Amino acid sequence: MTAEMVAPAWMHTQISAEQYDSWSEEQCDGIEIVDGMVVVSPSASKRHNRLARLLANALDAAAGPDWNADTDFDVRLQDVPLTNRRPDVTVYRAETIDLTPTRPEHVLLVVEVVSPGSETTDRIVKVDQYAKAGIPFYWRVEQAATGVPIIYTYVLDPATKAYRDGEMFTGTVKTNTPFSITVDLGLL
């Protein structure tokens, strides 16, 4: 094995919240931390990024002054062992815009756009993690073979800390939960 093939030491040991917080934004880009271990995320496709951006823009416009919607930043689900997820879209309290890290109690909704390679994580693992963290709403966007996205929505049952199925939308999201929004994702 050549020196170029050896993974950096930080990929083999758990890192703490304090260690992660000392890293630069460039070091944190494209990774998530799960149970203290670095998980490298592959680059998303242009279609994936466009879906996330369209949803974030529509959610931001519909959310009103109390909530912001944005893409690609960490949500700290737990400190020990450190678990940071980077949802494709996060709707969070506007008053927390300058607070770092963003915590589940700041978040109303997270959206994941499923890509090849993220199916199990987005459909099973993250659903459980976001629910256990107490995030009230989760949306999963599937990129169907037809090209028209399918959106599955989930609502947290606070008693069980699990999501129950909400509405399903094909192409166009029109709902009043968690606030009134209409967005046509079939325009891709």
Buried (B, 14 or more C-beta within 10 A) or exposed (E): EEEEEEEEEBEEEBBBBEBBBEEEEEEBEBBBBBEBBBBEBEEBEEBBBBBBBBBBBBBBEBBEEEBBBBBBBBBBBBBEBBBBBBBBBBBBBBEBEEEEBBBBEBBBBBBBBBBEEBEEBBBEEBBEBBBBBBBBBBBBBBBEEEEBBBBBBBBBEEEEEEBEEBBEBBBBBEBEEBBEBEBEBEEB
